[in-house]
Amino acid sequence: MKPIKTLLALLSVVLLISSCANKNNKMEQELRSFISRYDSIVQPLQKQAYLASWNASISGTPEDFKKSEDLNIELTKIYADKDDFAILKKIKDSGEIKDELLSRQLTVLYNAYLGAQVDTAQLNAIIKMQSAVEQKYSNFRANVNGKQLTDNQVEDILKTSINSKELQQAWEGHKAIGPVVADDVRKLAIMRNDLARQLGFNNFHEMSLKLSEQDPEEISKLFDELDNLTRDSFKSLKDEIDTYLANRLNIKKEELMPWHYQNRFFQEAPAIYSVDLDKYYKGSNIEKLTTDYYSSLGLDITGIIKNSDLYEKPGKNQHAYCTDIDNLGDVRVLCNIVPNYSWMNTMLHEFGHAVYDKYIDAQLPFVLRNPAHTFTTEAVAMFFGRMASNADYLVKMGLTDTADARKVADESFKVLRLEQLTFSRWAQVMYRFEKGLYENPDQDLNKLWWDLVEKYQMIKRPADRNQPDWATKIHIALYPCYYHNYQLGELLASQFNNYIAANVLKNNNMKQCYYGEKEAGKFFLEKVFAPGARYDWKTMIKNATGEELTPKYYAEQFVK
């Protein structure tokens, strides 16, 4: 009898295993079927929507914006489908997806659908309002003394003029967009919050972070750490900035106002050092410099350049961005190039995004043919953007000789360090303002904005000013709860820099530009680009650098 009992016991185990396997297979098959149907619908529609958005940002016409709006509504409808979400939720709750690639696709899809599980009319209203606000930003030009000025022209005045009255007029001319859009932006925040609360989140800010696989508490702690890390160094640099600007403008330090800091938001560092980086790029072909640099790393951008739109046009979006139209190689960059240092930095930055998108493994499933996270693609863009002020870059790109580069190397690095710390403090303002905006959109946002500017950027608000200057920053309206990723990207860019110098090229030269270093290009291709979103961002960073995301290399590079 004992052998029979043993046999029966073994048989029951086999049947149980078989039953579980069949159940797993059934769930996995259902997920595969869902993904196949999803891909067949979303791929072509997403391509149409992204193309329409691209065309609208180039032309600025109401017709193109309307087409973009309509297609985005159609795309949103897919993610708002409650029956499809129920299928994904059932599969997710089963816990029976064991295949790693399928499991990862399930996570990405579930988060995408969850964010749209509200009333479709409400989603459409948000899209319509966003489109209308975007059109207002695109068509706005600052009116300064009766002249219509582009953002580039305003920036040029802020950088070059030493007339306080002219600086104030240019700054205030740009800020005139605030009252035009402020009410709409506040309404958008309220509408986004309503959406988030329907889905069980406290507010839209919390929802945005969680659905992008970030823990809000961890991000806030990291920003607190960065505040402590950079405060004293920035305070010292800020005093240096104020001394320089006061002397240049022939005013007292206590008379310095926001329009004196050579930038609309003081998000970029004023030119306080003797090195004039603009002179190296004056009359140069920024487009060719960008192409040649990436080519030296084994990263071909000629096709991307061909599809891009890189120069100013009436009605065109005045900013810069990169877009992947089809997740299959149709990557494009929008810029408004003029031959100066800022646009060299921007071009290297945007094409950092572009090479990331281009070289994601095309064999990955459609939903994973994206960067591991928005901030990981920002990290790559920032890694390359930093090269524009790098003395080694100036030499390797034929913009100066070695002797001159030696003279300007220290000053060039001071420029980069000042840029980093200046931006770090600006990122504090943006992160904390958006967090406060969504926690209470009915509060006095003008006061909140200037309280944060005074605390973190150490700039005093103009006396008796009560204007919605916060609404002049386009990201708050159109790219909400994203800005903190720029700062996370800066941390990771330093981590990449350290790893490549120490472990790939093994020269420990943290100030090189990597021109011609195809092994550096190979590192990005294999460890960062190709995996796409196959892994969550934490896993990708650990796989690529051997460590989790850490601010220590950023501190070593710019703070200590």
Secondary structure, DSSP 8 states (H G I E B T S, - for coil): -HHHHHHHHHHHHHHHHHHHHHHHHHHHHHHHHHHHHHHHHHHHHHHHHHHHHHHHHHH--HHHHHHHHHHHHHHHHHHH-HHHHHHHHHHHHHT----HHHHHHHHHHHHHHHTT-S-HHHHHHHHHHHHHHHHHHHH--EEETTEEE-HHHHHHHHHH---HHHHHHHHHHHHTHHHHHHHHHHHHHHHHHHHHHHTT-SSHHHHHHHHTT--HHHHHHHHHHHHHHHHHHHHHHHHHHHHHHHHHHTS-GGG--GGGSSSSSS-S----SS--HHHHHTT--HHHHHHHHHHHTT---HHHHHH-B-S--TTS-SS-EEEESSSSS-EEEE----SSHHHHHHHHHHHHHHHHHHTS-TTS-GGG-S-S-HHHHHHHHHHHHGGGG-HHHHHHTTSS-HHHHHHHHHHHHHHHHHHHHHHHHHHHHHHHHHHHHHH-TTS-HHHHHHHHIIIII-----TT----GGGG-HHHHHSTT-THHHHHHHHHHHHHHHHIIIIIS-S--TT---TT-HHHHHHIIIIIITTTTSS-HHHHHHHHHSS---SHHHHHHHT-
